[in-house]
């Protein structure tokens, strides 16, 4: 199965999951839960260089290539909603090939209505996360 399909499947799963919730309070609770389930980030990675620019709260993000050449993301945030949002992004993008990440059309964000229900600063933060993750994809695919 190609990774393009992998990203599409993951996005479809997320969209389906969010359809199960009746209102935005439930969706926010779900996002917070996802943040709580996020793998802890190595403390030594929580440095200035790994902070995402354009996020109101502090969000650290790192990316490494595994032996299969897939990008593995790690992240943390000091804000619970933001941590949940980055967990959602990791769930969709982590473990994909660099070029797939670089080209990813993250349509699920609009389909679940995330941009419409976030404050402008959080929405900008989400866009910055997506941009940073795609940038890692670009950098890694250029190296190979």
HUJO-V334477 format. One record per backbone hydrogen bond with DSSP energy under -0.5 kcal/mol. CO is the residue of the C=O (numbers start at 0). NH is the residue of the N-H. Records with the same first field share a line. If there is no record, write none. Layout:
# HUJO-V334477
CO = NH, NH
This chain:
# HUJO-V334477
1 = 5
2 = 6
3 = 7
4 = 8
5 = 9
6 = 10
7 = 11
8 = 12
9 = 13
10 = 14
11 = 15
12 = 16
13 = 17
14 = 18
15 = 19
16 = 19
17 = 20
22 = 26
23 = 27
24 = 28
25 = 29
26 = 30
27 = 31
28 = 32
29 = 33
30 = 34
31 = 35
32 = 36
33 = 37
34 = 37
41 = 44
42 = 45
44 = 46
46 = 49
47 = 50
49 = 60
50 = 52
51 = 54
56 = 58
57 = 77
58 = 51
59 = 75
61 = 73
63 = 71
65 = 68
68 = 97
69 = 65, 71
70 = 72, 94, 95
71 = 63
73 = 61
75 = 59
78 = 82
79 = 83
80 = 84
81 = 85
82 = 86
83 = 87
84 = 88
85 = 89
86 = 90
87 = 91
88 = 92
89 = 93
92 = 95
95 = 70
96 = 99, 100
97 = 101
98 = 102
99 = 103
100 = 103
103 = 105
104 = 106
105 = 108
106 = 109, 110
107 = 111
108 = 113, 114
109 = 112
112 = 116
113 = 116, 117
114 = 117
118 = 122
119 = 123
120 = 124
121 = 125
122 = 126
123 = 127
124 = 128
125 = 129
126 = 130
127 = 131
128 = 132
129 = 133
130 = 134
131 = 135
132 = 136
133 = 137
134 = 138
135 = 139
136 = 140
137 = 141
138 = 142
139 = 143
